[in-house]
Amino acid sequence: MELMVRDVALADAQAVAGILNPIIEARVHTAFDETISLERERDYIVKFPSRGVWKVALEASDNRVVGFQVLEPFGPYTRAFDHVGTLGTYVDLQLRRRGIAKVLFAATFEAARQKGYAKIFTFVRADNPAALATYRAHGFIVVGTARKHCNIDGRYIDEILIEKALDEE
């Protein structure tokens, strides 16, 4: 699979929701618990913070969006966290293990450095070992566990806290 990566565009809203909603509906990969409407996704893209990084991966042969990463400022209520971003990674459920995350991580890390980020922090559901392995393969380390951190369908799930220092590479 030949891939290209670029910044998200408003026209990507349908494709982004089309990737995200099956992940949400699977009930095992994310802490999102409600599917996203096209209108809500468009609004999110329009209002995305200027310091954020939102990359989409496209299948080169047909320009189809096959995955995306969203990095947003952590704790925008204070400048003390200006160097920290939070990250979410989403790949089409039918296209996993084809290098999509790999190209997204490379592009997101570079863009994050250019925007002044020195650290990325995020959570991974404890019952999602494949996601944790992917993040660890890209240099993230485990820094803790948040017990009973999310509640999906009445079931509490721990989340693994992970981080990556961008300025140590």
Buried (B, 14 or more C-beta within 10 A) or exposed (E): EEBEBBEBEEEBBEBBBBBBBBBBEEEEBBBBEEEBEEEEBBEBBEEBEEBBBBBBBBBEEEEEBBBBBBBBBBEEEEEEBBBBBBBBBBBBEEBBEBBBBBBBBEBBBBBBBEBEBBBBBBBBBBBBEEBBEBBBEBBBEEEEEEEEBBEBEEEEBBBBBBBBEBEEE
